[in-house]
Amino acid sequence: MILSSFALLLAAQAEAPATRPGACAYALVAADRTGRRANVHRAPTLAAGKIAKLGANTPVFICGAKGSFYWVHFAEGRHTCRGTATGLDPRYASTCEKGWVEKSRIRLVSR
């Protein structure tokens, strides 16, 4: 289970839009017309369990993509996620909460 999760993470990171080699791109959660918060899923599908909800303009770091989802890192609770507007250095990714968010709910800020 742990090995397959790690393999999925590595595959997702290979498709990430990045600001520099090895960095995760800075982005914001986009507001939708109804004002709902964006769901963060355990897997890149709407049927997967939800692990968090992010409000509009919440900073996230895009570290991968699969289908219509982005693999994002974000700060929540005890997870600090010490990235900047220029991106997230992978050395600090362990301090972040992680999950999958629909691409339509993310607004890329830097490339």
Backbone bond lengths (Angstrom), bond angles and torsions (degrees), N, CA, C in turn:
res aa  C-N    CA-C-N  psi(-1)  N-CA   C-N-CA  omega(-1)  CA-C   N-CA-C  phi
1 M - - - 1.448 - - 1.527 111.01 -
2 I 1.329 116.60 -47.75 1.454 120.23 -179.59 1.513 110.28 -65.69
3 L 1.329 117.46 -41.03 1.455 121.21 -179.94 1.518 111.38 -63.97
4 S 1.339 117.88 -41.59 1.463 120.17 179.39 1.519 110.87 -67.62
5 S 1.336 118.68 -35.72 1.461 121.61 176.74 1.522 110.62 -64.71
6 F 1.325 116.33 -41.31 1.454 121.17 178.91 1.527 110.57 -64.71
7 A 1.338 117.20 -41.52 1.462 121.49 178.48 1.528 110.57 -63.23
8 L 1.336 116.89 -39.85 1.463 121.32 177.79 1.518 110.47 -64.03
9 L 1.320 116.91 -42.49 1.460 121.07 178.44 1.522 111.04 -61.29
10 L 1.328 117.79 -45.65 1.464 120.98 179.23 1.520 111.82 -63.66
11 A 1.319 117.32 -39.98 1.468 120.60 178.43 1.516 110.35 -65.35
12 A 1.312 117.57 -40.23 1.463 121.52 -179.60 1.522 111.05 -66.34
13 Q 1.322 117.27 -39.66 1.449 120.36 -178.56 1.518 112.13 -66.34
14 A 1.305 118.42 -24.91 1.459 121.61 -178.66 1.523 111.74 -67.09
15 E 1.335 118.33 -23.68 1.456 122.04 -177.31 1.521 113.21 -100.61
16 A 1.311 119.23 7.58 1.454 122.45 -172.21 1.517 112.84 -71.39
17 P 1.341 117.44 137.67 1.450 119.23 167.55 1.525 106.42 -72.17
18 A 1.309 119.00 130.85 1.459 119.56 -173.89 1.517 111.75 -131.18
19 T 1.321 115.76 150.74 1.450 121.58 178.03 1.513 111.25 -81.88
20 R 1.299 117.32 -27.27 1.464 123.63 175.93 1.516 106.64 -153.61
21 P 1.299 119.18 161.29 1.461 119.83 -177.93 1.526 111.69 -54.02
22 G 1.313 115.96 128.48 1.452 121.05 177.97 1.514 115.52 84.00
23 A 1.347 118.54 -3.62 1.461 120.87 -177.64 1.522 110.88 -99.07
24 C 1.306 115.46 150.12 1.464 121.60 174.13 1.522 107.98 -92.54
25 A 1.331 117.25 134.79 1.456 122.57 -174.63 1.523 112.35 -73.95
26 Y 1.325 116.41 141.63 1.459 123.47 177.03 1.527 108.98 -77.43
27 A 1.328 116.42 137.08 1.465 121.62 178.43 1.521 108.67 -151.12
28 L 1.325 115.59 172.32 1.459 121.90 177.24 1.517 109.32 -126.32
29 V 1.317 116.42 149.78 1.465 120.44 173.70 1.527 106.98 -71.35
30 A 1.317 116.44 129.29 1.465 121.61 -179.03 1.527 110.22 -84.75
31 A 1.302 115.83 142.94 1.464 120.85 175.96 1.524 108.98 -75.84
32 D 1.324 116.42 145.11 1.458 118.47 173.03 1.527 108.57 -105.69
33 R 1.318 116.86 172.54 1.469 121.16 -174.89 1.520 113.36 -61.62
34 T 1.308 117.90 -29.50 1.457 121.00 -175.89 1.526 113.07 -91.96
35 G 1.326 118.20 -8.15 1.445 121.68 179.83 1.520 114.12 81.49
36 R 1.337 116.78 9.54 1.463 120.15 179.10 1.517 110.97 -68.69
37 R 1.314 115.12 151.88 1.458 121.22 175.64 1.533 109.03 -79.59
38 A 1.336 116.34 153.39 1.465 121.52 -179.81 1.530 109.68 -82.34
39 N 1.315 116.20 131.89 1.462 121.52 177.71 1.520 110.34 -79.73
40 V 1.322 116.11 139.48 1.463 122.82 173.31 1.520 106.14 -107.33
41 H 1.336 116.81 124.86 1.462 122.67 -174.62 1.528 111.47 -106.78
42 R 1.338 115.76 157.40 1.465 122.12 177.11 1.525 112.46 -73.03
43 A 1.323 117.60 -26.61 1.466 123.15 -178.53 1.535 107.60 -139.27
44 P 1.339 118.10 162.08 1.467 120.94 -176.27 1.530 113.31 -77.55
45 T 1.327 116.36 59.75 1.459 122.17 177.01 1.526 108.82 -154.28
46 L 1.306 117.34 148.83 1.462 121.07 179.37 1.521 112.21 -66.49
47 A 1.330 117.77 -23.06 1.457 121.72 -179.74 1.525 112.68 -78.16
48 A 1.320 117.50 -14.64 1.468 120.76 -178.71 1.522 110.40 -70.36
49 G 1.313 116.22 154.00 1.458 121.34 178.60 1.522 112.04 -60.21
50 K 1.324 115.37 148.40 1.462 120.93 178.52 1.521 108.80 -93.44
51 I 1.341 116.14 135.38 1.460 120.00 -179.62 1.523 112.30 -109.40
52 A 1.339 117.55 -17.95 1.464 120.77 -179.22 1.528 109.24 -164.36
53 K 1.322 115.12 168.24 1.463 122.66 172.20 1.517 106.79 -131.04
54 L 1.336 116.08 134.08 1.459 121.27 -177.37 1.524 109.96 -116.63
55 G 1.322 116.15 133.36 1.457 121.65 178.49 1.517 112.22 -77.79
56 A 1.319 115.50 166.72 1.467 121.57 178.39 1.527 109.78 -58.15
57 N 1.314 115.89 142.53 1.464 125.46 178.44 1.533 114.03 68.01
58 T 1.321 117.82 15.30 1.462 120.49 173.27 1.528 108.42 -72.01
59 P 1.328 118.46 128.19 1.463 120.07 178.25 1.531 111.24 -68.74
60 V 1.325 115.66 136.62 1.465 122.72 174.92 1.525 108.01 -138.13
61 F 1.311 116.05 164.66 1.463 121.58 177.12 1.516 107.80 -123.37
62 I 1.330 116.21 121.12 1.464 121.99 -178.56 1.526 108.40 -83.75
63 C 1.326 114.87 116.90 1.466 120.37 -176.84 1.527 112.21 -116.30
64 G 1.319 117.88 3.71 1.451 120.90 178.88 1.512 110.85 177.14
65 A 1.323 115.80 173.02 1.459 121.45 179.54 1.513 109.78 -150.99
66 K 1.323 115.00 148.02 1.462 120.59 174.55 1.520 106.74 -153.56
67 G 1.326 115.94 120.03 1.457 120.17 -178.69 1.514 110.95 59.50
68 S 1.330 116.81 -125.74 1.461 121.27 -178.07 1.529 112.39 -98.90
69 F 1.348 116.38 23.56 1.462 121.20 -178.78 1.518 111.87 -126.34
70 Y 1.345 115.73 150.06 1.455 122.76 170.17 1.521 108.72 -106.66
71 W 1.330 116.86 141.76 1.463 123.49 171.52 1.519 104.92 -87.58
72 V 1.330 117.83 113.59 1.460 121.23 -174.16 1.529 111.33 -119.47
73 H 1.323 113.70 153.01 1.458 123.19 172.73 1.527 105.72 -114.35
74 F 1.328 117.31 142.25 1.461 120.28 -177.87 1.525 110.30 -156.15
75 A 1.332 115.83 162.77 1.464 121.56 177.52 1.518 108.87 -88.67
76 E 1.339 115.21 134.66 1.462 120.05 175.22 1.518 108.55 -163.97
77 G 1.322 115.89 133.22 1.456 119.95 178.89 1.515 111.98 58.08
78 R 1.318 116.67 -122.52 1.471 120.81 -179.12 1.525 112.81 -80.46
79 H 1.308 118.13 -4.19 1.467 122.63 -179.83 1.531 109.45 -90.69
80 T 1.330 117.19 117.08 1.456 121.20 -173.60 1.521 114.39 -89.68
81 C 1.300 119.27 -35.94 1.470 124.47 177.88 1.529 111.79 52.65
82 R 1.311 116.58 79.03 1.462 122.85 -172.04 1.528 114.40 -82.99
83 G 1.295 118.32 52.53 1.452 120.95 175.56 1.514 110.90 -89.09
84 T 1.328 115.79 177.80 1.464 121.80 177.30 1.518 108.64 -131.60
85 A 1.317 117.13 179.76 1.462 121.54 178.72 1.527 111.75 -66.02
86 T 1.329 118.34 -11.45 1.460 120.55 176.21 1.520 111.85 -92.90
87 G 1.336 117.61 -4.26 1.454 120.60 176.62 1.523 112.13 129.53
88 L 1.313 114.40 -176.53 1.459 122.26 -179.40 1.519 109.04 -117.60
89 D 1.310 115.79 121.44 1.451 120.71 175.92 1.530 108.05 -71.71
90 P 1.326 118.55 128.02 1.470 121.28 -178.41 1.532 113.84 -56.20
91 R 1.324 118.14 -22.46 1.467 120.36 178.39 1.525 111.56 -65.11
92 Y 1.349 117.54 -22.54 1.461 120.99 -178.28 1.530 112.45 -105.76
93 A 1.311 117.82 5.89 1.467 121.71 -176.67 1.526 112.85 -64.31
94 S 1.310 118.10 -23.92 1.466 120.13 -178.70 1.521 112.15 -68.52
95 T 1.335 118.02 -15.20 1.462 120.57 179.18 1.524 112.06 -85.22
96 C 1.319 117.99 -0.25 1.457 122.49 -174.21 1.529 113.11 -103.46
97 E 1.330 115.70 154.80 1.468 122.06 165.17 1.530 104.89 -81.49
98 K 1.331 117.79 150.58 1.471 120.92 -175.13 1.518 110.92 -136.08
99 G 1.336 116.18 150.24 1.451 120.83 175.50 1.516 111.40 178.65
100 W 1.322 115.78 -175.86 1.465 122.98 -176.12 1.525 110.06 -107.83
101 V 1.341 116.72 132.05 1.462 123.05 178.72 1.529 108.16 -127.77
102 E 1.326 116.13 141.49 1.464 119.91 178.15 1.527 110.22 -58.08
103 K 1.326 116.64 137.88 1.464 121.43 -179.08 1.519 112.27 -58.62
104 S 1.321 117.24 -33.97 1.470 120.54 -178.39 1.526 111.97 -65.58
105 R 1.331 118.28 -15.97 1.461 122.20 -178.42 1.526 112.33 -99.14
106 I 1.334 117.36 7.78 1.466 121.45 -178.13 1.523 109.42 -120.81
107 R 1.341 115.64 135.76 1.460 122.11 176.77 1.531 107.38 -113.97
108 L 1.328 116.75 109.90 1.457 121.52 -179.32 1.534 109.94 -69.10
109 V 1.333 116.97 130.38 1.458 121.50 -177.70 1.513 110.62 -101.75
110 S 1.326 118.41 -39.61 1.459 121.18 -178.79 1.512 110.09 -130.39
111 R 1.312 116.13 156.63 1.466 121.76 176.80 1.497 109.31 -131.86
